[in-house]
Amino acid sequence: MTEFLIAEMAPLMFAALIVFMLLGYPVAFALAANGLAFGFLGIELGLLKPELLQALTDRVFGIMRNDTLLAIPFFTFMGLILERSGMAEDLLDTIGQLFGAFRGGLAYAVVFVGALLAATTGVVAASVIAMGLISLPIMLRYGYDRRLASGVIAASGTLAQIIPPSLVLIVMADQLGRSVGDMYEGAIVPGLVLSALYAGYVFLVTILRPDAAPALPPEARTLRGFKLAERVVVSLVPPLVLIFLVLGTIFLGWATPTEGGAMGATGAIILALAKRRLDWSLLRQAMDATARLSAFVIFILIGATVFTLVFRAVNGDLWVEHLLTGLPGGQIGFLIVVNILVFLLAFFLDFFELAFIVVPLLAPVAEKLGIDLIWFGVLLGVNMQTSFMHPPFGFALFYLRSVAPKDPYIDKVTGLRTAPVTTGQIYWGAVPFVGIQILMVALVIAFPGMVIETKRDAVDPSKIEIVIPPSEEPESDNDPAESEGEKTDE
């Protein structure tokens, strides 16, 4: 029995973690408890040395000293302030008026604003809740299909997962040991292509089922001509300035992602002050929510560190490497299996948990197979986006459910009785968009150039050669030290 435990410690440890999570234990504590339990077991069996666990303190302090992770509270705080400052409301109202004359115009507006909010907030919850509160009642008022309306709102909100300044890209860069700026730059095109695919699906629906996404009636389009153009400019300038303040400074090399996040948080406060919507209550809510999310991330990261330390000590990384490098098909076989695995795990784990548990195990194998880790991180980021969209733990669906009407209500504009949005309609509405996200994964694999090549490839550290030129002075037969000693004797 002892020999079996020693030989199979790595797969047993991984299986125990799965059991812990299926039983519903908090992931952070399941990771830490699993790591400590198998660490003590390994010490008892003589497989590990007690000194191994002394490394935990250094690792925990290393997490707290990691400047990159400071970007998470900054971007979270920025997104929460913007969501409550009324920027999303102004954008949705204005862009809805701009596209309102077209079939599916409100849905196009949701996709456009979802991408814009993603580039300014980076927080899925803020985007989904804002668009659910503002756009969903209007879409229901004018006869939109409930499944299309709920699906496009939930999916557009998840664009904050892949379009910079995405929180998951920060975590992915940290776990892959790559630059956050490079990860942001690589994710821009896939994020925009995914937004275009959402809009393309809406267009297809308007062709096949025109009554599912009607145009706004003339009486609902209250802004026209110069008034509309002025409103568009006034609504778009603040978020575009904020996007440059955050992403522009990062891409130009003027600021690190952490500094960009700090500037974005400052810009959000200034924007809220300009709209006269910043008060102590809003500030306190934003700080409380930021503190909770930051603590959530740090605790998961500490638990993952405990688990990873012991898992690698029992050669778990070699077990995973042998398991995945032996797959048929080389790189393509590895990518197919990994993406199926991540997609299935996303039914039960959110993106933070996937990034902290799965990515550190996959990254060494990907690097050994010659896969660029920036491209690999963006690919997994697109895949992990499905974790927000499919049941039973699709958080975007939960966010939308929390703000969608659960009971019949009287519309405040038309005065008509309006049916509620059921949970089944929200879930079925998400299905086509999950399919689009899977299609996007396939497109990134098929067209790897979609992930922008950045300056990271300008120098390959593995090919650096240090050549010491020969000395031009004639070599002396005597050692310099000996010559110096002879002079001293004389």
LINSUL-V906661 format. One record per residue. SS is DSSP state (~ for helix, > for strand, _ for the rest). D_CENTER is the distance of its C-alpha to the mean C-alpha in Angstrom with 2 decimals. Layout:
SS&D_CENTER ; SS&D_CENTER
This chain:
_&42.83 ; ~&41.95 ; ~&41.69 ; ~&39.40 ; ~&37.05 ; ~&36.99 ; ~&36.45 ; _&33.71 ; ~&31.93 ; ~&28.54 ; ~&28.33 ; ~&29.83 ; ~&27.25 ; ~&24.36 ; ~&26.30 ; ~&26.96 ; ~&23.29 ; ~&22.76 ; ~&25.85 ; ~&24.70 ; ~&21.47 ; ~&23.46 ; _&25.91 ; _&23.38 ; _&23.36 ; _&20.51 ; ~&18.17 ; ~&18.58 ; ~&22.35 ; ~&22.55 ; ~&21.03 ; ~&23.35 ; ~&26.36 ; ~&26.01 ; ~&25.82 ; ~&28.80 ; ~&30.83 ; ~&30.67 ; ~&31.18 ; ~&34.38 ; ~&35.40 ; ~&35.03 ; ~&37.13 ; ~&39.72 ; _&40.00 ; _&40.40 ; _&37.32 ; _&35.58 ; _&37.06 ; ~&36.75 ; ~&35.70 ; ~&32.31 ; ~&31.10 ; ~&32.27 ; ~&29.29 ; ~&26.98 ; ~&28.01 ; ~&27.20 ; ~&23.75 ; ~&23.00 ; ~&24.40 ; ~&22.37 ; ~&19.12 ; ~&20.66 ; _&21.71 ; _&18.37 ; ~&18.02 ; ~&14.50 ; ~&13.26 ; ~&15.26 ; ~&12.70 ; ~&10.74 ; ~&13.92 ; ~&14.80 ; ~&11.89 ; ~&12.10 ; ~&15.82 ; ~&15.73 ; ~&13.89 ; ~&16.33 ; ~&19.29 ; ~&18.61 ; ~&18.21 ; ~&21.57 ; ~&23.27 ; _&23.90 ; ~&22.03 ; ~&20.27 ; ~&23.70 ; ~&25.46 ; ~&23.11 ; ~&23.28 ; ~&27.03 ; ~&27.73 ; ~&25.73 ; ~&27.08 ; ~&30.54 ; ~&29.92 ; ~&28.97 ; _&31.08 ; _&34.04 ; _&32.22 ; _&31.65 ; _&28.05 ; ~&27.81 ; ~&25.96 ; ~&23.36 ; ~&22.97 ; ~&22.67 ; ~&19.86 ; ~&17.86 ; ~&18.80 ; ~&18.10 ; ~&14.74 ; ~&13.75 ; ~&15.57 ; ~&14.07 ; ~&10.50 ; ~&12.01 ; ~&13.72 ; _&11.90 ; _&8.10 ; _&8.76 ; ~&8.99 ; ~&12.19 ; ~&13.90 ; ~&13.59 ; ~&14.79 ; ~&17.48 ; ~&18.75 ; ~&19.19 ; ~&20.58 ; ~&23.11 ; ~&24.17 ; ~&24.00 ; ~&24.70 ; ~&28.22 ; ~&29.14 ; ~&28.09 ; ~&30.08 ; ~&32.95 ; _&33.46 ; _&33.26 ; _&29.82 ; _&29.23 ; ~&27.32 ; ~&25.17 ; ~&24.20 ; ~&23.62 ; ~&21.41 ; ~&19.46 ; ~&18.78 ; ~&17.75 ; ~&15.27 ; ~&13.83 ; ~&13.82 ; ~&12.03 ; ~&9.00 ; ~&8.95 ; ~&7.12 ; ~&3.90 ; _&5.41 ; _&8.09 ; _&8.44 ; _&8.52 ; _&4.79 ; ~&4.75 ; ~&2.53 ; ~&4.70 ; ~&7.28 ; ~&7.53 ; ~&7.73 ; ~&10.23 ; ~&12.05 ; ~&12.53 ; ~&13.61 ; _&15.80 ; _&14.84 ; _&14.63 ; ~&11.58 ; ~&13.72 ; ~&14.24 ; ~&10.65 ; ~&10.28 ; ~&13.62 ; ~&13.02 ; ~&10.20 ; ~&12.49 ; ~&14.92 ; ~&12.87 ; ~&11.14 ; ~&14.74 ; ~&16.27 ; ~&14.21 ; ~&15.36 ; ~&18.82 ; ~&18.83 ; ~&18.23 ; ~&21.08 ; ~&23.12 ; ~&22.97 ; ~&24.21 ; ~&26.94 ; ~&27.96 ; ~&28.31 ; ~&30.46 ; ~&32.68 ; ~&33.16 ; _&33.23 ; ~&34.14 ; ~&34.79 ; ~&31.21 ; _&29.96 ; _&33.03 ; _&33.40 ; _&34.06 ; _&37.81 ; ~&39.62 ; ~&40.15 ; ~&36.42 ; _&35.84 ; _&37.26 ; _&36.10 ; _&37.71 ; ~&38.79 ; ~&38.69 ; ~&37.36 ; ~&34.29 ; ~&33.76 ; ~&34.08 ; ~&31.60 ; ~&29.00 ; ~&29.47 ; ~&29.40 ; ~&26.19 ; ~&24.27 ; ~&25.44 ; ~&23.67 ; ~&20.06 ; ~&20.91 ; ~&22.40 ; ~&19.41 ; ~&17.13 ; ~&19.71 ; ~&20.01 ; ~&16.39 ; ~&15.36 ; ~&18.99 ; ~&20.04 ; ~&17.28 ; ~&18.09 ; _&21.78 ; _&21.67 ; _&23.04 ; _&20.44 ; _&17.91 ; ~&14.31 ; ~&15.73 ; ~&18.71 ; ~&16.84 ; ~&14.99 ; ~&18.50 ; ~&20.00 ; ~&17.53 ; ~&18.38 ; ~&22.00 ; ~&21.84 ; ~&20.50 ; ~&23.43 ; ~&25.84 ; ~&24.75 ; ~&25.26 ; ~&28.58 ; ~&29.64 ; _&29.16 ; _&31.02 ; _&28.46 ; _&27.61 ; _&29.56 ; ~&29.54 ; ~&28.27 ; ~&25.12 ; ~&24.54 ; ~&25.11 ; ~&22.77 ; ~&19.90 ; ~&20.80 ; ~&21.20 ; ~&17.83 ; ~&16.20 ; ~&18.41 ; ~&17.60 ; ~&13.80 ; ~&14.49 ; ~&17.18 ; ~&15.12 ; ~&12.64 ; ~&15.76 ; ~&17.79 ; ~&15.45 ; ~&15.30 ; ~&19.10 ; ~&19.69 ; ~&17.75 ; ~&19.86 ; ~&23.02 ; ~&22.30 ; ~&21.43 ; ~&24.53 ; ~&26.87 ; ~&25.28 ; ~&25.80 ; ~&29.20 ; _&30.34 ; _&29.18 ; ~&26.29 ; ~&24.39 ; ~&27.53 ; ~&27.73 ; ~&24.24 ; ~&25.11 ; ~&28.44 ; ~&26.99 ; ~&24.50 ; ~&26.61 ; _&29.48 ; _&27.84 ; _&29.80 ; _&28.51 ; ~&27.13 ; ~&23.76 ; ~&23.55 ; ~&24.59 ; ~&22.03 ; ~&19.15 ; ~&20.54 ; ~&20.99 ; ~&17.61 ; ~&15.80 ; ~&18.28 ; ~&17.75 ; ~&13.96 ; ~&14.63 ; ~&17.41 ; ~&15.75 ; _&13.05 ; _&16.19 ; _&16.65 ; _&13.57 ; _&10.30 ; ~&6.99 ; ~&8.14 ; ~&11.45 ; ~&10.67 ; ~&9.07 ; ~&12.15 ; ~&14.71 ; _&14.38 ; ~&12.83 ; ~&15.67 ; ~&18.15 ; ~&17.13 ; ~&16.67 ; ~&20.45 ; ~&21.54 ; ~&19.51 ; ~&20.93 ; ~&24.36 ; _&24.24 ; _&23.68 ; _&20.13 ; _&18.36 ; ~&15.43 ; ~&13.48 ; ~&14.08 ; ~&13.38 ; ~&9.93 ; ~&9.11 ; ~&11.07 ; ~&9.40 ; ~&5.90 ; ~&8.29 ; ~&10.07 ; ~&7.72 ; ~&7.36 ; ~&10.98 ; ~&10.62 ; ~&10.57 ; _&13.54 ; _&16.12 ; _&18.62 ; _&19.56 ; _&16.42 ; _&14.40 ; ~&13.29 ; ~&13.26 ; ~&16.77 ; ~&17.77 ; ~&16.79 ; ~&18.82 ; ~&21.56 ; ~&22.00 ; ~&22.94 ; _&24.59 ; _&28.38 ; _&29.62 ; _&33.31 ; _&35.47 ; >&35.78 ; >&37.87 ; _&36.11 ; _&37.00 ; _&37.70 ; _&39.49 ; _&40.94 ; _&40.32 ; >&39.22 ; >&35.70 ; _&34.44 ; _&31.29 ; _&28.05 ; _&28.08 ; ~&25.32 ; ~&26.42 ; ~&25.96 ; ~&22.36 ; ~&21.65 ; ~&23.70 ; ~&22.18 ; ~&18.71 ; ~&20.28 ; ~&20.76 ; ~&17.21 ; ~&16.02 ; ~&18.64 ; ~&17.34 ; ~&13.86 ; ~&15.96 ; ~&18.07 ; ~&15.25 ; ~&14.58 ; ~&18.35 ; ~&18.50 ; ~&16.18 ; ~&18.45 ; ~&21.55 ; _&20.87 ; ~&19.13 ; ~&20.33 ; ~&17.78 ; _&15.42 ; _&17.33 ; _&19.49 ; _&19.48 ; ~&22.07 ; ~&20.76 ; ~&23.11 ; _&26.07 ; _&27.25 ; _&27.03 ; ~&27.84 ; ~&29.37 ; ~&31.95 ; _&33.07 ; _&36.78 ; _&38.79 ; _&42.38 ; _&45.05 ; _&47.93 ; _&51.43 ; _&53.47 ; _&56.07 ; _&58.59 ; _&61.06 ; _&60.40 ; _&62.93 ; _&64.64 ; _&64.43 ; _&61.39 ; ~&60.67 ; ~&60.81 ; ~&64.16 ; ~&65.55 ; ~&64.56 ; ~&66.30 ; ~&69.44 ; ~&69.62 ; ~&69.37 ; ~&72.21 ; _&74.39
